[in-house]
Amino acid sequence: MPRSQPTRIHAEVAELIHAYVQRFAQPKDQPDKLRMLWQRVAANLTGGWSLAKLAREAGYSYEHLRRLCRRQLGRSPMHQVTYLRMRRAAELLATTEFTVEAIANEIGYQNPFVFSNAFAKWIGFRPSEYRARSCGLLRTAASSRK
């Protein structure tokens, strides 16, 4: 028998073991429910999200949702909402000319000053500073391609 036959069998056994470990290493259905929740939140950042609404949407108790988020994301559910909002704001600041007030409204903040303070706390720069820095990086990258 050629030597490649046992190697192929070993590879198939290793693949089966890997699939088995992957299947049982993660809690059943939890990642999908959580991932779907965060997709809904990201699609509707102005949704007036509260812990109660997040738990209801995910089908978990408050405490269970909090534990899952801490374990899987390293932050609380409400911090995850803020993270998604700040990530979207950073994207809009870097790629559009929307005003800070328009971006604040787009991601669920009624007050642009509250948004600006939250953005500075999470990102480390005020929105206007972030936009100036990201535009400078985009211009530098564009000129280096020429």
C-alpha positions, 0 to 999 in steps of 0.5 A: 500500500502506498505511503500516502494512504495513511497520511490521508487517513490521518488528515481525515481523522484530524479534520474530524477531531477538529470539527468535533472540538469546534462543535462542542467547545462553544455553547449551543446557539448562544453565539448566533443569538448574540451575533444576531442581536448585535447585527440588529443593534448595528443596523438600528443604532438610534433604536433607544437601546436599553438593557431591558430591550437588548435582553428582550430582543436576544431572548435572555434575562438581563443577567444572562445577557450581561454574563454572555457579553462579559465572557464573549466580548469583554464588556457589558451589553450597554458598552457594546452598544456604545462601542458599535455607535462609536465605531460607526461614528468613526467610519462616518467621520473618516468617509463623509463630510456630515457635520458632527451633529448629523453623525450624533443623530445618525448613531442615536445621540440627540445632543452633539456635545454628549456625543462628542464627550463620549467619542473622546472618551472611547476613541481618545480624540474629539470628533473634529480631531479624529476627522482631521487626523483620518483625512490627513492619513487618507491624503497621505495614503492617496499621494503615496499611491501616485 
